[in-house]
Amino acid sequence: MADNWRGRLFEEHSDLHRKVERLKKFILSEKYDSLPEIDRQDLKEQLQHMEQYHSVLMRRVSRQCNSA
């Protein structure tokens, strides 16, 4: 059972990392620039929250790697 939650943690970290990178790339695109200002603000705020969450997951993953 312990390995199951650990695997889910690693998978969640990996998935979130991919999503963060995709959103960063989108924010640099022309399509992003064509969005209304309110949508651009929301996406930037979303990215901030995703990065904070990613940071927490990184700490958790790091502890699991050090204790394994």
N, CA, C and O atoms as a DFTB+ gen file, in Angstrom:
272 C
 N C O
     1  1       0.819      -1.201       0.000
     2  2       0.000       0.000       0.000
     3  2       0.863       1.265       0.000
     4  3       0.532       2.238      -0.676
     5  1       1.963       1.256       0.752
     6  2       2.830       2.431       0.819
     7  2       3.392       2.776      -0.559
     8  3       3.450       3.948      -0.930
     9  1       3.802       1.766      -1.313
    10  2       4.340       2.023      -2.644
    11  2       3.286       2.620      -3.567
    12  3       3.607       3.406      -4.459
    13  1       2.033       2.247      -3.351
    14  2       0.951       2.756      -4.178
    15  2       0.820       4.277      -4.024
    16  3       0.738       4.991      -5.024
    17  1       0.799       4.774      -2.794
    18  2       0.663       6.222      -2.609
    19  2       1.933       6.938      -3.070
    20  3       1.866       8.051      -3.592
    21  1       3.074       6.309      -2.880
    22  2       4.339       6.908      -3.315
    23  2       4.346       7.029      -4.846
    24  3       4.759       8.052      -5.392
    25  1       3.894       5.994      -5.517
    26  2       3.809       6.033      -6.975
    27  2       2.865       7.118      -7.462
    28  3       3.151       7.808      -8.440
    29  1       1.739       7.265      -6.776
    30  2       0.787       8.324      -7.141
    31  2       1.402       9.705      -6.928
    32  3       1.177      10.623      -7.717
    33  1       2.180       9.844      -5.852
    34  2       2.854      11.114      -5.581
    35  2       3.818      11.460      -6.708
    36  3       3.818      12.586      -7.204
    37  1       4.639      10.493      -7.114
    38  2       5.596      10.732      -8.193
    39  2       4.877      11.045      -9.505
    40  3       5.299      11.923     -10.258
    41  1       3.799      10.326      -9.769
    42  2       3.033      10.561     -10.997
    43  2       2.387      11.948     -10.983
    44  3       2.396      12.650     -11.994
    45  1       1.831      12.337      -9.844
    46  2       1.209      13.658      -9.723
    47  2       2.251      14.757      -9.941
    48  3       1.985      15.746     -10.623
    49  1       3.430      14.576      -9.363
    50  2       4.516      15.543      -9.537
    51  2       4.888      15.666     -11.014
    52  3       5.026      16.772     -11.536
    53  1       5.047      14.538     -11.675
    54  2       5.426      14.529     -13.084
    55  2       4.352      15.184     -13.957
    56  3       4.666      15.987     -14.835
    57  1       3.096      14.840     -13.713
    58  2       1.991      15.422     -14.483
    59  2       1.920      16.935     -14.292
    60  3       1.755      17.684     -15.255
    61  1       2.045      17.371     -13.052
    62  2       1.971      18.801     -12.782
    63  2       3.137      19.535     -13.434
    64  3       2.964      20.630     -13.969
    65  1       4.314      18.938     -13.391
    66  2       5.482      19.556     -14.027
    67  2       5.222      19.778     -15.522
    68  3       5.514      20.850     -16.052
    69  1       4.679      18.775     -16.190
    70  2       4.360      18.911     -17.622
    71  2       3.338      20.028     -17.856
    72  3       3.474      20.810     -18.798
    73  1       2.330      20.098     -17.010
    74  2       1.298      21.122     -17.168
    75  2       1.861      22.523     -16.934
    76  3       1.510      23.462     -17.649
    77  1       2.722      22.661     -15.948
    78  2       3.354      23.956     -15.682
    79  2       4.174      24.388     -16.893
    80  3       4.091      25.537     -17.326
    81  1       4.959      23.475     -17.433
    82  2       5.792      23.809     -18.588
    83  2       4.944      24.176     -19.801
    84  3       5.285      25.103     -20.536
    85  1       3.851      23.461     -20.016
    86  2       2.968      23.782     -21.150
    87  2       2.328      25.159     -20.980
    88  3       2.219      25.921     -21.941
    89  1       1.907      25.475     -19.753
    90  2       1.288      26.778     -19.516
    91  2       2.313      27.897     -19.684
    92  3       1.993      28.947     -20.240
    93  1       3.530      27.688     -19.215
    94  2       4.584      28.696     -19.415
    95  2       4.814      28.946     -20.903
    96  3       4.948      30.091     -21.335
    97  1       4.857      27.884     -21.669
    98  2       5.053      28.005     -23.120
    99  2       3.882      28.755     -23.755
   100  3       4.081      29.608     -24.621
   101  1       2.666      28.434     -23.321
   102  2       1.485      29.101     -23.860
   103  2       1.524      30.599     -23.557
   104  3       1.170      31.416     -24.407
   105  1       1.951      30.954     -22.353
   106  2       1.997      32.361     -21.955
   107  2       2.961      33.159     -22.839
   108  3       2.823      34.375     -22.968
   109  1       3.910      32.492     -23.430
   110  2       4.855      33.167     -24.325
   111  2       4.375      33.209     -25.778
   112  3       5.065      33.735     -26.652
   113  1       3.205      32.659     -26.023
   114  2       2.715      32.542     -27.400
   115  2       1.882      33.753     -27.838
   116  3       1.420      34.550     -27.022
   117  1       1.714      33.853     -29.140
   118  2       0.862      34.905     -29.704
   119  2      -0.601      34.678     -29.342
   120  3      -1.356      35.631     -29.147
   121  1      -0.990      33.425     -29.256
   122  2      -2.383      33.120     -28.907
   123  2      -2.722      33.687     -27.530
   124  3      -3.805      34.236     -27.326
   125  1      -1.790      33.550     -26.592
   126  2      -1.984      34.113     -25.252
   127  2      -2.153      35.629     -25.352
   128  3      -3.037      36.205     -24.718
   129  1      -1.306      36.262     -26.145
   130  2      -1.360      37.723     -26.300
   131  2      -2.694      38.201     -26.855
   132  3      -3.096      39.340     -26.615
   133  1      -3.376      37.346     -27.588
   134  2      -4.650      37.740     -28.191
   135  2      -5.837      37.584     -27.232
   136  3      -6.954      37.985     -27.559
   137  1      -5.602      37.013     -26.073
   138  2      -6.683      36.825     -25.099
   139  2      -7.031      38.144     -24.417
   140  3      -6.196      39.045     -24.337
   141  1      -8.259      38.256     -23.928
   142  2      -8.614      39.439     -23.132
   143  2      -7.721      39.525     -21.880
   144  3      -7.267      38.507     -21.356
   145  1      -7.489      40.720     -21.429
   146  2      -6.610      40.961     -20.282
   147  2      -7.021      40.138     -19.060
   148  3      -6.162      39.587     -18.371
   149  1      -8.300      40.049     -18.790
   150  2      -8.767      39.316     -17.606
   151  2      -8.377      37.840     -17.687
   152  3      -8.022      37.233     -16.676
   153  1      -8.442      37.268     -18.878
   154  2      -8.050      35.871     -19.060
   155  2      -6.544      35.698     -18.890
   156  3      -6.084      34.715     -18.309
   157  1      -5.786      36.660     -19.402
   158  2      -4.326      36.588     -19.226
   159  2      -3.955      36.683     -17.748
   160  3      -3.070      35.970     -17.277
   161  1      -4.628      37.556     -17.029
   162  2      -4.370      37.678     -15.588
   163  2      -4.698      36.374     -14.867
   164  3      -3.936      35.916     -14.015
   165  1      -5.832      35.784     -15.214
   166  2      -6.227      34.518     -14.575
   167  2      -5.211      33.414     -14.856
   168  3      -4.875      32.640     -13.960
   169  1      -4.729      33.339     -16.077
   170  2      -3.748      32.304     -16.417
   171  2      -2.436      32.516     -15.670
   172  3      -1.810      31.549     -15.234
   173  1      -2.019      33.758     -15.518
   174  2      -0.797      34.024     -14.753
   175  2      -0.981      33.670     -13.281
   176  3      -0.080      33.114     -12.651
   177  1      -2.141      33.990     -12.742
   178  2      -2.424      33.620     -11.354
   179  2      -2.472      32.100     -11.213
   180  3      -1.942      31.543     -10.252
   181  1      -3.099      31.444     -12.161
   182  2      -3.155      29.984     -12.147
   183  2      -1.747      29.400     -12.157
   184  3      -1.456      28.465     -11.411
   185  1      -0.878      29.946     -12.993
   186  2       0.502      29.468     -13.059
   187  2       1.206      29.638     -11.716
   188  3       1.941      28.748     -11.287
   189  1       0.992      30.755     -11.060
   190  2       1.613      30.977      -9.746
   191  2       1.189      29.897      -8.757
   192  3       2.020      29.348      -8.033
   193  1      -0.097      29.599      -8.731
   194  2      -0.598      28.573      -7.807
   195  2      -0.060      27.193      -8.172
   196  3       0.299      26.402      -7.300
   197  1      -0.011      26.921      -9.459
   198  2       0.526      25.631      -9.902
   199  2       1.994      25.491      -9.507
   200  3       2.430      24.418      -9.089
   201  1       2.751      26.575      -9.639
   202  2       4.170      26.527      -9.270
   203  2       4.351      26.342      -7.764
   204  3       5.257      25.632      -7.327
   205  1       3.495      26.974      -6.981
   206  2       3.562      26.785      -5.528
   207  2       3.243      25.335      -5.173
   208  3       3.930      24.729      -4.350
   209  1       2.220      24.790      -5.782
   210  2       1.840      23.400      -5.544
   211  2       2.969      22.466      -5.983
   212  3       3.279      21.490      -5.300
   213  1       3.571      22.772      -7.114
   214  2       4.683      21.969      -7.620
   215  2       5.846      21.983      -6.625
   216  3       6.496      20.961      -6.407
   217  1       6.097      23.126      -6.035
   218  2       7.166      23.248      -5.044
   219  2       6.904      22.346      -3.838
   220  3       7.822      21.698      -3.334
   221  1       5.677      22.305      -3.383
   222  2       5.309      21.429      -2.261
   223  2       5.504      19.968      -2.656
   224  3       6.061      19.185      -1.887
   225  1       5.051      19.603      -3.842
   226  2       5.225      18.225      -4.304
   227  2       6.703      17.872      -4.427
   228  3       7.099      16.748      -4.119
   229  1       7.522      18.825      -4.878
   230  2       8.970      18.581      -4.988
   231  2       9.563      18.254      -3.615
   232  3      10.373      17.336      -3.487
   233  1       9.159      19.003      -2.599
   234  2       9.667      18.732      -1.246
   235  2       9.242      17.346      -0.785
   236  3      10.037      16.614      -0.195
   237  1       7.996      16.984      -1.050
   238  2       7.503      15.668      -0.636
   239  2       8.233      14.554      -1.376
   240  3       8.619      13.554      -0.772
   241  1       8.422      14.724      -2.675
   242  2       9.137      13.722      -3.473
   243  2      10.569      13.597      -2.973
   244  3      11.093      12.491      -2.838
   245  1      11.195      14.724      -2.699
   246  2      12.573      14.715      -2.216
   247  2      12.692      13.930      -0.912
   248  3      13.625      13.145      -0.739
   249  1      11.759      14.140      -0.007
   250  2      11.791      13.396       1.264
   251  2      11.606      11.905       1.026
   252  3      12.235      11.087       1.698
   253  1      10.754      11.547       0.082
   254  2      10.533      10.128      -0.205
   255  2      11.780       9.498      -0.815
   256  3      12.113       8.352      -0.514
   257  1      12.463      10.243      -1.666
   258  2      13.689       9.716      -2.277
   259  2      14.787       9.555      -1.232
   260  3      15.576       8.613      -1.297
   261  1      14.837      10.468      -0.274
   262  2      15.857      10.397       0.772
   263  2      15.571       9.313       1.801
   264  3      16.489       8.816       2.454
   265  1      14.293       8.940       1.949
   266  2      13.940       7.939       2.959
   267  2      13.799       6.539       2.372
   268  3      13.636       5.568       3.111
   269  1      13.861       6.432       1.051
   270  2      13.673       5.120       0.396
   271  2      14.905       4.249       0.508
   272  3      14.911       3.122       0.013
